[in-house]
Amino acid sequence: MKALLKNLVSTFSSPEEAPLSEAERLLAELEETRGKMEYAWCRLDDAAPEYVEIAVLELLLLETQYSLLNKRYRLLLGIEDSPFSVEGQHQNRAFYSSLFSSNATNPSVNQWVTRNQ
């Protein structure tokens, strides 16, 4: 609906004003969403206990919108994202690196049972 209104307004804009390219439009939407996220974080800090859940849901919605816009912008520029992996995201954390280490072998159930007896 919002895009429809923007398109309608842009058709009535002055002819000397050049329309924004898709990349410029996405950047503008990213900045607008980033501003909304900062405002939502401030509202979460000041929210009464009964409104915290609503503030968190609003933040989740805005962060999802920002992620989608960012992904579209990166695809438009031809920037390839590497596939997500937990091991790659947590490689510097001792806990996760011990869980997902490719070098270490996990002890079998029999080894755990004999240790605990």
Secondary structure as UniProt FT lines:
FT   HELIX           2..11
FT   TURN            15..16
FT   HELIX           22..46
FT   HELIX           49..51
FT   HELIX           52..77
FT   HELIX           86..89
FT   TURN            90..92
FT   HELIX           94..99
FT   HELIX           109..116
//
